[in-house]
Amino acid sequence: MLKRFRYQIAIFLSVVGPGLITANVDNDSGGILTYSQAGAKYGYLPLWTLIPITLLLIVTQEMCSRMGAVTGKGLSDLIREEFGLRTTFFLMIALVLTNFTNVIAEFAGIASSLELFNISRYISVPICAAAVWLLVVRGTYRSVEKVFLVACTLYVTYIFSAFLLKPDWKEAAIYSVRPILMFDEGYITMLIAMVGTSIAPWMQFYLQSAIVEKGITAKEYVQSRIEVIVGCILTDVVAFFIIVSCAAAIWAHGPKDINTAADAAVALKPFGNYAYLLFSAGLFNASFFAACILPLSTVYTVCEGLGFESGVDKRFHEAPAFYWLFTLLVVLGAGVILWPNFPLVKMILWSQVLNGVLLPVILIYMVMLINKKGLMKEWTNSHLYNAIAWISVIIMIGLTLALASITVKQMSQPAGAAVERESKPLARALAPFTNMQRDNTRRHPFETHVRESGATHLVR
């Protein structure tokens, strides 16, 4: 019995990496901004969404990891083989455009986090871009994965920061399990953004490619599945502590909008340097981590989909298309941040629409692929899992189309009507809608929103 347990632990440790890395990197600078805005503006109320978000994330990530382990091929590889090159080509164009904008946002996160330590972006961005390039191009899969796993552990800074702020844990616990819906456009938009920032198109491609490159097969899949589920849970645990931190530091002293994740860090400063420094360091870690993963995910997807050699274990001369595209994404992504007056927000808003169109399409392809007996053999979805998967797809289609619609509405507004923000697309929808009254005394969440919005109705 003990020997079998040790064997299972050894197998689990051998497959650790893809699930934890993919889920945690989703808490990038844009994810941190989204959760920070949720806590700063609505306090503990949005915490209930984290449980369904986690379940949605587990369903989508588990299917991708299972396909990678059973077929030994990446998602774009399978789409090309089963649905043709033309379909794959158009998907690749949309994904590159969307991911490139997110790469820009991550370098914006690096710049803003290090400016909190008085380091100019003209110094920090080029140095970090060079570090990202060297890590991936000069490293092996094993060495790169170790660095990424260390970065995953550094998200603990948000947990420490939350405890230092001494939030109301009772309220946090209550609203984690009590769904609160308000017929308020800003609140509903924020809920959509929270779901959208947790489940992105690039995640599905990166996870499946990482499973394949690590060499995980159907034999190790049971342990790999556990790792994927643990990663999904941990990423939303971190989101919980980010929301709680901003609820304690900002919302409790008067709900307000914040424009960047760096604003959230500055808001913690009156509560002590430790909380401020931990939150700021966490923002830098998240941005740098994502600046490595997002271009890597993009080049995996494109090279697999178009049939080029790919993989971090290969040298530059063995996979030139893979490394040149990675280099181009890093150089251009970092360069845009140093370009004065670049229309960053408009570009990110357009990628929002692309993201909204792309994600439902990818989810549909995933469910179709995983049910092909020729591909998956006995590893296809059960009837119950299929029902859960299709419900998840329908929910994501509804949410992403709603968010894309809101984004188009924002873009049609006159110049200056929307607040400019330096983050990924899914956080953009939060800016213009609700202007709450400031109140410097702590109040019960229901009382706050009833007073601040005459049109607000709460549905328990």
C-alpha positions in Angstrom: 0.0 0.0 0.0 2.7 2.5 1.0 4.8 1.5 -2.0 1.9 2.1 -4.3 1.3 5.5 -2.7 4.9 6.5 -3.2 4.7 5.4 -6.8 1.6 7.6 -7.4 3.3 10.6 -5.7 6.4 10.1 -7.9 4.2 10.0 -11.1 2.3 13.1 -9.9 5.6 15.0 -9.4 6.8 13.9 -12.8 3.8 15.5 -14.5 3.7 18.7 -12.5 4.1 21.8 -14.6 1.7 22.4 -17.5 -1.5 22.7 -15.5 -0.1 24.8 -12.7 1.7 27.1 -15.1 -1.2 27.6 -17.5 -3.7 28.4 -14.8 -1.5 30.7 -12.7 -0.3 32.8 -15.7 -3.9 33.7 -16.3 -3.5 35.9 -13.2 -1.4 38.3 -15.3 -1.4 42.1 -15.1 -4.9 42.3 -16.7 -6.3 39.6 -14.4 -4.9 41.4 -11.4 -6.5 44.7 -12.6 -9.9 43.0 -13.1 -9.9 41.4 -9.6 -8.6 44.6 -8.1 -11.3 46.6 -9.7 -13.9 44.1 -8.5 -12.7 44.5 -4.9 -12.2 48.2 -5.0 -15.6 49.0 -6.5 -17.9 46.3 -5.1 -16.1 44.9 -2.1 -16.8 41.3 -1.2 -19.9 41.0 -3.3 -18.2 39.5 -6.4 -16.5 36.6 -4.5 -19.3 34.2 -5.2 -18.4 34.1 -8.9 -15.1 32.4 -8.2 -16.7 29.0 -7.5 -18.5 28.7 -10.9 -15.5 30.3 -12.7 -13.3 27.6 -11.2 -15.6 24.9 -12.4 -15.7 26.4 -15.9 -12.0 26.6 -16.0 -11.6 23.0 -14.8 -13.9 21.7 -17.6 -12.1 23.5 -20.4 -8.6 22.8 -19.2 -9.2 19.2 -18.4 -10.5 18.5 -22.0 -7.4 20.1 -23.5 -4.9 18.2 -21.3 -6.7 14.9 -22.0 -6.5 15.5 -25.8 -2.8 16.3 -25.5 -2.0 13.2 -23.4 -4.1 10.8 -25.6 -3.2 12.1 -29.1 0.3 13.4 -28.5 -0.6 16.5 -30.6 -1.3 20.2 -29.9 -4.8 21.7 -30.3 -3.9 23.6 -33.5 -2.3 20.4 -34.9 -5.6 18.6 -34.4 -7.7 21.4 -35.8 -5.6 21.4 -39.0 -5.8 17.7 -39.4 -9.5 17.3 -38.7 -10.9 20.6 -40.1 -8.4 21.7 -42.8 -5.6 24.2 -43.3 -7.9 27.1 -44.3 -9.9 27.0 -41.0 -6.6 26.7 -39.1 -5.0 29.6 -41.0 -7.9 32.1 -40.1 -7.9 30.9 -36.5 -4.1 31.6 -36.3 -4.5 35.1 -37.7 -7.2 36.0 -35.1 -5.2 34.4 -32.3 -1.9 36.2 -33.2 -3.7 39.6 -33.3 -5.4 38.9 -30.0 -2.3 37.5 -28.2 0.0 40.3 -29.5 -2.2 42.9 -27.9 -2.0 40.9 -24.6 1.8 40.7 -24.9 1.8 44.5 -25.1 -0.4 44.7 -22.0 2.1 42.4 -20.1 5.0 44.7 -20.9 2.8 47.6 -19.8 2.3 45.7 -16.5 6.1 45.3 -16.1 6.6 49.0 -16.7 3.9 50.2 -14.3 5.0 47.7 -11.5 8.7 48.8 -11.7 7.8 52.5 -11.9 6.4 51.9 -8.4 10.0 51.3 -7.4 11.1 54.5 -9.4 12.6 52.5 -12.3 11.9 54.1 -15.7 10.1 52.0 -18.3 12.9 53.0 -20.7 15.2 50.9 -18.5 12.9 48.2 -17.2 11.1 47.2 -20.4 14.2 46.6 -22.6 16.0 44.7 -19.8 12.9 42.5 -19.1 12.4 41.9 -22.8 16.0 40.7 -23.2 15.5 38.4 -20.1 12.3 36.9 -21.5 14.1 36.2 -24.8 17.2 34.7 -23.3 15.2 32.5 -20.9 13.2 30.9 -23.7 15.7 30.9 -26.6 18.7 29.7 -24.5 16.9 27.5 -22.1 15.6 23.9 -22.4 12.0 22.9 -21.7 13.0 21.5 -18.3 14.9 24.7 -17.2 12.2 27.0 -18.5 9.5 25.0 -16.7 11.5 25.2 -13.4 11.6 29.0 -13.7 7.9 29.1 -14.4 7.1 26.9 -11.4 9.1 29.2 -9.2 7.1 32.1 -10.6 3.9 30.2 -9.7 5.0 30.1 -6.0 5.5 33.8 -5.9 1.8 34.4 -6.2 1.8 33.7 -2.4 2.7 37.4 -2.1 -1.0 38.3 -2.6 -2.0 36.0 0.2 0.4 37.6 2.6 -0.7 41.0 1.5 -4.3 40.2 2.2 -3.6 39.0 5.8 -1.6 42.2 6.5 -4.6 44.3 5.6 -6.9 42.5 8.1 -10.0 42.3 6.0 -13.4 41.3 7.3 -13.1 37.5 6.9 -16.6 36.8 8.0 -18.0 38.9 5.1 -15.6 37.4 2.7 -16.7 33.9 3.7 -20.4 34.8 3.4 -20.2 36.3 0.0 -18.0 33.5 -1.3 -21.1 31.3 -1.3 -24.0 33.7 -1.5 -24.7 34.7 -5.1 -25.5 38.4 -5.5 -26.9 39.8 -8.7 -27.5 43.5 -9.3 -29.3 45.0 -12.2 -26.5 47.4 -12.8 -24.6 47.6 -16.0 -21.3 48.2 -14.4 -21.7 45.2 -12.0 -22.8 42.8 -14.7 -20.0 43.9 -17.0 -17.5 43.3 -14.2 -18.9 39.8 -13.7 -18.5 39.1 -17.4 -14.9 40.4 -17.3 -14.1 38.2 -14.3 -15.2 35.1 -16.2 -13.5 36.3 -19.4 -10.2 37.0 -17.8 -10.1 33.5 -16.3 -10.8 31.5 -19.6 -8.8 32.8 -22.6 -8.2 31.2 -26.0 -4.4 31.1 -25.6 -4.7 28.9 -22.5 -6.2 26.0 -24.4 -3.5 26.0 -27.0 -0.6 26.4 -24.5 -1.8 23.8 -22.1 -2.2 21.1 -24.7 1.2 22.0 -26.3 2.9 21.9 -22.9 1.4 18.5 -22.1 2.7 17.1 -25.4 6.2 18.6 -25.1 6.5 17.3 -21.5 5.8 13.8 -22.9 2.7 13.1 -20.8 0.7 10.2 -22.2 -2.6 8.5 -21.4 -0.7 6.3 -18.9 0.1 9.3 -16.7 -3.1 11.2 -17.4 -4.8 10.4 -14.1 -2.0 12.3 -12.2 -1.9 15.0 -14.9 -5.6 15.6 -14.5 -5.2 16.1 -10.8 -2.4 18.6 -11.4 -4.6 20.5 -13.9 -7.5 20.7 -11.4 -5.2 21.8 -8.6 -3.8 24.6 -10.8 -7.3 25.8 -11.6 -8.2 25.9 -7.9 -5.0 27.7 -6.9 -5.4 30.4 -9.5 -8.8 31.3 -8.2 -7.6 31.2 -4.6 -5.1 33.9 -5.6 -7.9 35.8 -7.2 -9.9 35.6 -4.0 -7.1 37.2 -2.0 -6.6 40.0 -4.6 -10.3 40.9 -4.3 -10.2 40.7 -0.5 -7.1 42.9 -0.4 -8.7 45.6 -2.5 -12.0 45.3 -0.6 -10.2 45.9 2.7 -7.9 48.7 1.5 -10.1 50.6 -0.9 -13.8 49.7 -0.9 -14.1 49.7 2.9 -13.1 53.4 2.9 -15.2 54.4 -0.1 -15.8 52.4 -3.3 -14.0 53.8 -6.3 -12.6 53.0 -9.8 -9.0 52.2 -10.3 -7.3 52.6 -13.7 -4.3 50.2 -13.4 -3.2 47.4 -11.2 -0.5 49.7 -10.0 -3.2 52.0 -8.6 -4.3 49.1 -6.4 -0.8 48.7 -5.1 -0.5 52.4 -4.3 -3.8 52.3 -2.4 -2.3 49.7 0.0 0.6 52.0 0.9 -1.2 53.7 3.9 -1.7 50.3 5.4 2.1 49.7 5.6 5.0 49.2 3.3 4.9 45.4 3.5 1.4 45.1 2.0 2.3 47.6 -0.7 5.7 46.0 -1.6 4.2 42.5 -1.6 1.4 43.5 -4.0 3.8 45.5 -6.2 6.2 42.5 -6.4 3.3 40.2 -7.2 2.3 42.5 -10.1 5.8 42.4 -11.5 6.1 38.7 -11.2 2.7 38.2 -12.8 3.5 40.5 -15.7 7.0 39.1 -16.4 5.6 35.5 -16.1 2.8 36.2 -18.6 5.3 38.1 -20.9 7.1 34.8 -21.3 4.1 32.5 -21.7 1.8 34.5 -24.0 4.3 34.8 -26.9 5.3 31.2 -26.3 1.7 30.1 -26.5 1.3 32.1 -29.7 4.3 30.5 -31.5 3.3 27.0 -30.4 -0.1 27.5 -31.9 1.0 29.0 -35.2 3.9 26.6 -35.8 1.8 23.5 -34.9 -1.1 24.7 -37.0 1.0 25.5 -40.1 3.3 22.4 -39.7 6.5 24.1 -38.7 9.0 22.6 -36.2 8.3 23.9 -32.6 9.4 23.4 -29.1 11.6 25.0 -26.4 13.9 21.9 -26.4 14.9 22.6 -30.0 17.7 24.9 -31.0 17.3 28.1 -33.1 18.5 26.4 -36.3 16.2 23.4 -35.7 13.0 25.5 -35.3 13.8 28.9 -37.0 10.1 29.9 -37.6 9.3 29.1 -33.9 12.1 31.3 -32.5 11.9 34.1 -35.0 8.1 34.6 -34.4 8.8 34.5 -30.6 11.5 37.1 -31.1 9.2 39.3 -33.2 6.4 39.2 -30.6 8.7 40.1 -27.7 10.5 42.9 -29.6 7.3 44.5 -31.0 5.4 44.0 -27.7 8.1 45.7 -25.7 8.7 48.4 -28.3 5.1 49.6 -28.4 5.3 50.5 -24.7 8.3 52.8 -25.4 6.5 54.4 -28.4 5.0 57.7 -27.2 1.3 58.3 -28.0 0.7 54.8 -29.4 -3.1 54.1 -29.5 -2.7 51.2 -27.1 -6.3 51.2 -25.7 -8.0 51.4 -29.1 -5.9 48.4 -30.2 -6.7 46.4 -27.1 -10.4 47.2 -27.5 -10.4 45.8 -31.0 -8.6 42.6 -29.7 -11.5 42.4 -27.2 -13.9 41.9 -30.1 -11.6 39.3 -31.7 -11.3 37.5 -28.4 -15.1 37.4 -28.0 -15.5 35.9 -31.5 -12.5 33.5 -31.2 -13.1 31.8 -27.8 -16.6 30.3 -28.6 -15.3 28.9 -31.9 -12.3 27.3 -30.2 -14.5 25.8 -27.5 -16.8 24.3 -30.1 -13.8 22.7 -31.9 -12.5 21.3 -28.6 -15.8 19.6 -27.8 -16.1 18.2 -31.3 -12.5 16.9 -31.3 -12.7 15.3 -27.9 -15.8 13.3 -29.0 -14.1 11.8 -32.1 -13.7 8.1 -31.4 -10.9 7.8 -34.1 -8.8 10.4 -32.1 -9.7 9.7 -28.5 -10.7 6.0 -28.5 -12.1 5.2 -25.0 -11.1 8.7 -23.7 -14.0 10.6 -25.3 -16.4 12.5 -23.1 -19.2 10.6 -21.2 -22.8 11.8 -21.8 -22.8 13.6 -18.5 -19.4 15.3 -19.2 -20.7 16.3 -22.7 -23.7 17.9 -21.2 -21.5 19.9 -18.8 -19.1 20.8 -21.6 -21.8 22.0 -23.9 -23.5 24.0 -21.1 -20.1 25.6 -20.4 -19.6 26.4 -24.1 -23.1 28.0 -24.3 -22.4 30.1 -21.1 -19.0 31.2 -22.5 -20.6 32.1 -25.9 -23.2 34.2 -24.2 -20.7 35.9 -21.9 -18.0 36.6 -24.5 -20.6 37.9 -27.1 -22.1 40.2 -24.4 -18.6 41.5 -23.5 -17.8 42.0 -27.2 -21.0 43.9 -27.6 -20.2 46.2 -24.7 -16.8 46.8 -26.1 -18.2 47.8 -29.5 -20.6 50.1 -27.6 -17.6 51.7 -25.8 -15.7 52.1 -29.0 -18.6 54.0 -30.6 -18.6 56.6 -27.7 -17.0 60.0 -28.4 -13.3 60.3 -27.7 -12.6 60.7 -24.0 -15.8 59.1 -22.9 -14.0 55.9 -21.8 -11.2 55.7 -19.3 -7.9 54.6 -20.7 -6.4 51.6 -19.0 -3.1 49.7 -19.4 -4.3 46.1 -19.2 -5.6 43.2 -21.2 -8.9 43.4 -23.1 -11.2 41.7 -20.6 -10.7 44.4 -18.0 -11.5 47.3 -20.4 -15.3 47.0 -20.1 -15.2 48.0 -16.4 -14.3 51.7 -16.8 -17.2 53.9 -17.9 -20.4 52.7 -16.4 -20.9 53.2 -12.7 -19.9 56.4 -10.8 -20.5 55.6 -7.2 -20.7 58.1 -4.4 -17.7 58.2 -2.0 -18.3 57.5 1.6 -15.5 57.4 4.1 -17.3 55.2 6.6 -17.5 51.4 6.4 -20.9 50.1 5.6 -22.6 46.8 5.0 -22.3 45.9 1.2 -26.1 45.8 0.6 -26.5 49.3 2.2 -23.6 50.7 0.1 -25.1 49.7 -3.2 -28.7 50.6 -2.4 -27.7 54.1 -1.4 -25.3 54.6 -4.2 -27.5 53.6 -7.1 -31.2 54.4 -7.1 -31.7 52.0 -10.0 -30.0 49.1 -8.2 -32.0 46.0 -7.3 -30.6 43.1 -5.5 -31.7 39.6 -6.3 -30.6 36.9 -3.8 
